[in-house]
């Protein structure tokens, strides 16, 4: 029977076991730190964006002024035709 005691010991392979467990512990600590840093939501969820809201388009502002009664319908259509040529209605926040 060939046992470890008679074959000269475990050899250099015995070093792999502590390295394996060190990698497992390091990975676990890293995962816990990242999870805590993201507000305990988990690493699979995206971080919320903290960007400033985009500036409204001129067509949107014109629509708001018309809705608030600051300008009349004739002025609204006149200004809208000018803005429509410059910015187009397909833009973000366009008023139909």
HUPESUL-V626395 format. One record per residue. N is the residue number from 1. RES is the residue in three letters. PSI is psi in whole degrees, 0 to 359 (* if undefined). Layout:
{{N:RES:PSI} {N:RES:PSI}}
This chain:
{{1:UNK:130} {2:UNK:105} {3:UNK:173} {4:UNK:325} {5:UNK:328} {6:UNK:346} {7:UNK:7} {8:UNK:11} {9:UNK:182} {10:UNK:340} {11:UNK:192} {12:UNK:346} {13:UNK:340} {14:UNK:338} {15:UNK:340} {16:UNK:328} {17:UNK:312} {18:UNK:325} {19:UNK:321} {20:UNK:312} {21:UNK:328} {22:UNK:321} {23:UNK:321} {24:UNK:315} {25:UNK:317} {26:UNK:317} {27:UNK:319} {28:UNK:316} {29:UNK:317} {30:UNK:315} {31:UNK:317} {32:UNK:320} {33:UNK:318} {34:UNK:322} {35:UNK:317} {36:UNK:324} {37:UNK:331} {38:UNK:14} {39:UNK:31} {40:UNK:32} {41:UNK:341} {42:UNK:151} {43:UNK:350} {44:UNK:350} {45:UNK:143} {46:UNK:153} {47:UNK:146} {48:UNK:142} {49:UNK:140} {50:UNK:37} {51:UNK:151} {52:UNK:145} {53:UNK:145} {54:UNK:149} {55:UNK:134} {56:UNK:150} {57:UNK:159} {58:UNK:327} {59:UNK:322} {60:UNK:317} {61:UNK:321} {62:UNK:317} {63:UNK:322} {64:UNK:320} {65:UNK:321} {66:UNK:318} {67:UNK:328} {68:UNK:351} {69:UNK:13} {70:UNK:330} {71:UNK:155} {72:UNK:177} {73:UNK:321} {74:UNK:314} {75:UNK:323} {76:UNK:310} {77:UNK:324} {78:UNK:312} {79:UNK:325} {80:UNK:322} {81:UNK:323} {82:UNK:314} {83:UNK:327} {84:UNK:323} {85:UNK:323} {86:UNK:315} {87:UNK:335} {88:UNK:156} {89:UNK:348} {90:UNK:357} {91:UNK:170} {92:UNK:129} {93:UNK:20} {94:UNK:144} {95:UNK:132} {96:UNK:*}}
